[in-house]
């Protein structure tokens, strides 16, 4: 792979004339959008819209409504053939809501299955094969990062850079590392890694680094800051995530498609999860690779030009984003008010509102990401996403949104609200059984004279068929995905062959089924906490090791275990048959602690890999860009010293570069005072050694490192005496 790194002419180093970490600014106005006023729309229509998309939507949504109506009628007959009680009415209503969710997913998956059998639809002229076109305009590759491991970030960017260089296309792209890092030691490591990336690639002219002193509006604000400062110089931007890797072939096809279709505002790819080693990560990886294309093909088929945005591995028309996607601040206090956390759905909805097409191209491969390594890490990320999606309730009434965009927002809300609905449904089911066993029915209700008694009827045979039908709709997409896999030889071989792939589906379904009640209870607690006003915060994600001490796992999941045992005991006291029906839920909750610990282990995941289970094609035949990124990450991580701010004063070139990247000084009477900086400077004056200064609280240390006065004082403390 070293041959993929042709070096440019030596560039100026830190402190030399001409050295710069950023290109000249090219400001682009990005106004904040109003949710109450209808915006101006672009003219020219949507020539990229697929034909008869209305008919596609009628088929998918109509089928879901028909299935839900039929299932609701059957549930009505299960509960009571006459007049249902209030409790039965609640159970019926909850069942209809949950079944509608399942039915829509099923009808969309059927369309995805047919699309997989028919082959890619090559929308926007994007072909998955053939020589990639060479774009004619400049595209910015944006890598937002927040307290991430710099080795991972730079390894991915270097692999992308080398891939584009080998394709002869690097001159059409610039790379921006957009740091929102708050931990001072990681900030210093980022700057050193940035200098190292420039040195290894020999490309100081196209790799840039910017850190924001205040990470206002989080990732959305990070991207918006770039748009407002440099957006006018780049017609297109491709947004990455810290774990993103993309092949040059994919990037070139996206850039060309965006250039050739002036009505398109955003094209979202389907990132393939790769690099998982723990059992949990490998399950997510296998599910995303085998079921993911079927699900994505289905929604892309009927969403048409009203697609969605997942926040990364997508190319965006910069002008469209600037004109339409400036996020407003929601009214009220956190967790519902303030900055929008799940910004991507809202940005896509606002761009579509302004008349731009939003497409998804799931058939285009060569785009990768990673999965959380454990159930605990997923729960941390999920809580933030939960709050962000619940915030969308304030965006739903916005004027001018397309109804499919509103459906996206509702889907995001529903992905978390369904957890407490399911929990309440289960509890209501137990109460219904209690009512049937212990509360004497009124055969001749008072005030309603009748010659015949009103017999309460619960049809157990019909109940069994309703259960079987519901489970069939849940599991059928997995079987359809396996069947579609048989028709794609490379994917079938890469998944271990037909038999091993089927065994992997059984294993994934079993473990995921046991984990589902645990996730249900966790998400229900998250929803309750957020509704009570608890903010989720914003934390960096773990991406490699999912191991957690058993004691910590027990502290996280003892409530799940206790609830499961109590729920199972209550069901058993009502009826052993009810306990049997509830056993999957009870078992998953009762085993929450060992399940969470077991699925977080690398040795279990790698052991299954050696047996040929939970395999993906990207493991059997790793793409060059992915292999290169992993190799670089190992090398960079092994060579990187332990993060330490004192490194800044041991390496003159790094200190000079840091000095050259400092933000502009505060403007007296115009910019607000920074309490952390004032306090940090005062403490620095009293410090006697650099070691003492390096022990300042993180916020104060970051503030003084971003200030010329603080830097001079720390440099003086580091000087030999």
Secondary structure, DSSP 8 states (H G I E B T S, - for coil): -GGG----S----TTSTT--SS---------B--SSS-----SS--TTS-TTHHHHHHHHHHHHHHHHHHHHHHHHHHH-SS---HHHHHHHHHHHHHHHHHHHHHHHHHHHHHHHHH----GGG--SSS-----SS-EEEEEEESS--HHHHHHHHHHHHHHHHHTT-GGGEEEEEEE----HHHHHHHHHHHHHHHHHHT-SSSEEEEE-SS-TTHHHHHHHHHHHHHGGG-SEEEEE-TT-EE-HHHHHHHHHHHHH-TTEEEEEE--EE----SHHHHHHHHHHHHTHHHHHHHHHHHHTTB----SSSEEEEHHHHHHH-B---BSSSTTTSBS-SSHHHHHHHHHHHTT-EEEEETT---EEE---SSHHHHHHHHHHHHHHHHHGGGTTT-TT--HHHHHHHHHHHHHHHHHHHHHHHHHHHHHHHHHHHHS---SS-TT---SS-------HHHHHHHHHHHHHHHHHHHHHHHHHHTT-HHHHHHTTHHHHHHHHHHHHHHHHHHHHHHHHHHHHHHHHHHHTT----------S-----HHHHHHHHHHHHHHHHHHHHHHHHH-HHHHHHHHHHHHHHHTHHHHHHHHT-HHHHHHHHHTT-S--HHHHT--HHHHHHHHHHHHHHHH-----GGGGGT-HHHHHHHHHT------TTTS---HHHHHHHHHHHH--SHHHHHTS-HHHHHHHHTSHHHHHHHHHHHS--
